[in-house]
Structure formats: C-alpha cells, structure tokens
Amino acid sequence: MEKMNYHHGALKEEIIEKGLILINKEGTKGFSLRKVAAMCGVSHTAPYKHFKNKEELMEDISTRVLRSFRECLMQAVEMAKIEHTGMVGIGKAYVKFMLENKEYFRFIFFSEYKVNVKLKGDQFVYQAGNPFEVFCSSATAYLENFMKDKKQINYTILTMWSIVHGIATLVIHETFEYDGDYEELVGKMLYVEPR
C-alpha cells in the first residue's frame, strides 16, 4: 500500500534520494525500481509514475548530484570574487558540500558513475559538466596572477584538489578527526603565498 500524504513531487524527490543511497550501497547491478519503491514504503509500481525505467532514474540521480555540486562551486567562485578569498573560499565550499552531502561524495567519487579527470601533457581533460571544471578554471585564473609555468600551475591545482578532496575523504571515512573548524583548517592548508 502506498504511503499517504505525499505532496506533488515529494515522492519523486524521495525516489531520487533513496535511489542514490541504493546505488552507493549496491551499485548498478543491484539497483532496481522495486528496491527503491520498498525503501520509500510505496508499491513497486509507484516509481513508474515518475520514471519509465531504472536507467532514467539513474540518469536523473547523476544529473542531480553533479549539478548540485557544480552549482555549489560556482556560487563559491562568485563569493570568492566578492570577498577576495581566492581558492581558499572555493576549497572551503568544496569540503563543506562534501561533508554535508556524504551520499553525493560517494556517488561522485566511488560509484560506477564517478567523474574522471586526466592530466595529459599540460592540459586537464574531463567531460563537459564535470564539477572539476569549475575548480580547475578558477584555480588557473587565480594562479596565473603569480605563476607563469603552465605545468607548475597544473601541479599546484592538483595539489589543491588533493588537499580538499583528501580532507573530505578522511573525515567522511572517519579516518581523521579535528576538534576545530574544518573550513578554517582547509583555509590554512590551501593558502598559497604569492611569489
């Protein structure tokens, strides 16, 4: 029997949220609309009112997660321009988003849908829409103010990304604990002294 009192769109949102949890837990092979329906406490036919098949739901989950993270980074870029915080503000936003959205973190970096980034020669290569694009382009614009060597800029970007991603990973997996403020810690770690 279907749950009562769903507002319009509320079931669709819950299906996406529970679907994300299921993909992270069981991967695409263990994923089904029937399992998602059970997690939502609705009939096995209810998800079909919103998604024609499991592939459509998985695509919606991927789009939602990547768009949310990308939008977070874009807002951080705009705030960094206003507050003159450079990459520190963007790095803080990166870690904050991941710590507040752990299922998104797992999906982006550990699921079969994970985003990929390659460093080929002196260029980063990634698919359009990859949130790393926002991080990379912002870091490049910032670093070009006081670094001239393109390869060194790329190594520095990779270092910054490793720092924010590493802290998020350590905290999410409960490998590292800090009794202070994580955003403040990230700010101290990311600060690059202009030469």
C-alpha atoms as one frame of an Amber mdcrd trajectory, in Angstrom:
protein
   0.000   0.000   0.000   1.373   3.415  -0.957   2.316   5.997   1.638  -0.346
   8.593   2.151   0.029  12.381   2.256   2.697  12.757  -0.428   2.690  16.264
  -1.809   3.093  16.596  -5.567   6.719  15.900  -6.393   7.591  14.682  -2.896
   7.585  11.027  -3.932   9.784  11.761  -6.929  12.283  13.518  -4.651  12.279
  10.620  -2.205  12.764   8.119  -5.025  15.828  10.065  -6.189  17.239  10.319
  -2.645  16.668   6.652  -1.842  17.900   5.662  -5.302  21.161   7.471  -4.619
  21.608   5.549  -1.375  20.857   2.256  -3.139  23.332   2.888  -5.979  26.045
   3.754  -3.478  25.297   0.612  -1.482  24.701  -1.994  -4.189  25.982  -0.497
  -7.442  24.047  -0.512 -10.688  23.806  -4.321 -10.781  21.881  -4.426  -7.515
  19.762  -1.419  -8.412  16.056  -1.766  -9.255  12.933   0.376  -9.122  11.319
  -2.323  -6.993  14.040  -1.983  -4.324  13.781   1.809  -4.399   9.988   1.555
  -4.009  10.460  -0.702  -0.970  12.889   1.816   0.561  10.257   4.537   0.057
   7.492   2.365   1.503   5.355   2.523  -1.657   4.046  -0.052  -4.126   6.500
  -1.427  -6.677   4.585   0.357  -9.450   4.742   3.829  -7.854   8.193   4.811
  -9.261   6.890   4.237 -12.798   4.679   7.297 -12.403   7.873   9.372 -12.403
  10.462   7.265 -14.260   9.942   4.987 -17.237  12.732   2.623 -16.143  15.679
   2.296 -13.772  18.070   3.784 -16.336  16.082   7.016 -16.414  16.144   7.198
 -12.614  19.901   6.556 -12.515  20.449   9.294 -15.098  18.330  11.722 -13.048
  20.345  10.870  -9.937  23.615  11.514 -11.771  22.360  14.803 -13.204  21.082
  15.958  -9.804  24.282  15.145  -7.933  26.691  16.667 -10.448  24.536  19.765
 -10.972  24.241  20.386  -7.211  27.976  20.122  -6.668  28.767  22.254  -9.723
  26.308  24.953  -8.597  27.854  24.965  -5.117  31.311  25.538  -6.595  30.035
  28.234  -8.954  28.443  30.101  -6.034  31.734  29.796  -4.151  33.581  31.278
  -7.147  31.247  34.286  -7.141  31.633  34.746  -3.370  35.418  34.448  -3.685
  35.377  37.336  -6.169  33.309  39.482  -3.809  35.229  38.584  -0.657  38.662
  38.306  -2.357  39.296  34.883  -0.833  40.684  33.236  -3.975  40.903  29.476
  -3.895  40.590  29.346  -0.126  36.877  30.179  -0.289  36.304  27.668  -3.088
  38.211  24.949  -1.221  36.170  25.579   1.919  32.935  25.315  -0.085  34.154
  22.049  -1.664  34.807  20.410   1.697  31.656  21.814   3.312  29.487  20.498
   0.465  31.011  17.023   0.676  30.691  16.810   4.455  27.042  17.889   4.258
  26.263  15.576   1.312  28.132  12.347   2.005  25.988  10.284  -0.367  26.833
  12.747  -3.155  30.524  12.346  -2.312  30.285   8.557  -2.530  28.399   8.753
  -5.818  30.785  11.214  -7.499  33.996   9.510  -6.479  33.252   5.881  -5.645
  30.280   4.716  -7.727  30.257   3.403 -11.266  29.186   6.916 -12.287  32.338
   8.509 -10.890  33.747  11.515 -12.685  37.152  11.165 -14.267  39.919  13.697
 -14.723  43.120  13.152 -16.708  46.260  15.238 -16.940  47.588  14.916 -20.495
  50.692  16.949 -21.161  49.861  20.379 -19.808  46.063  20.026 -20.045  43.438
  18.609 -17.728  40.910  16.528 -19.651  37.389  15.903 -18.361  33.822  15.607
 -19.622  31.707  18.713 -20.027  29.687  19.347 -16.890  32.297  17.801 -14.612
  32.366  19.906 -11.411  36.175  19.769 -11.547  35.921  22.166 -14.491  34.769
  24.937 -12.122  37.522  24.189  -9.611  40.183  23.942 -12.321  39.251  27.078
 -14.268  39.035  29.141 -11.076  42.355  27.845  -9.801  44.001  28.507 -13.166
  42.743  32.101 -13.258  43.951  32.656  -9.684  47.375  31.037 -10.096  48.150
  32.744 -13.411  48.392  36.009 -11.440  51.705  34.931  -9.954  52.811  31.743
 -11.725  53.851  31.555 -15.379  54.715  27.918 -15.975  51.591  26.057 -17.177
  52.807  22.683 -15.921  53.572  24.111 -12.483  50.115  25.674 -12.389  48.611
  22.259 -13.142  50.689  20.590 -10.415  49.540  23.248  -7.958  45.903  22.741
  -8.984  46.334  19.007  -8.480  47.864  19.681  -5.056  44.944  21.929  -4.050
  42.389  19.416  -5.298  44.171  16.625  -3.428  44.067  18.686  -0.241  40.334
  19.440  -0.298  39.403  16.000  -1.584  41.746  14.315   0.872  40.348  16.141
   3.902  36.771  15.380   2.804  37.663  11.698   2.320  39.432  11.379   5.666
  36.569  12.995   7.576  33.775  11.132   5.778  35.505   7.791   6.344  36.158
   8.780   9.984  39.889   8.284   9.499  40.677  11.791  10.721  39.110  13.885
  13.460  39.761  17.518  14.203  38.466  19.385  17.232  38.449  22.706  15.412
  36.593  24.085  12.414  37.197  22.131   9.194  36.675  25.182   6.995  39.305
  27.093   8.936  41.674  24.123   8.628  41.147  23.966   4.867  41.820  27.701
   4.625  45.178  27.278   6.367  46.105  24.314   4.180  45.134  25.952   0.888
  46.686  29.347   1.353  49.242  29.918  -1.392  51.719  32.720  -0.710  52.026
  34.870  -3.850  55.596  34.963  -5.153
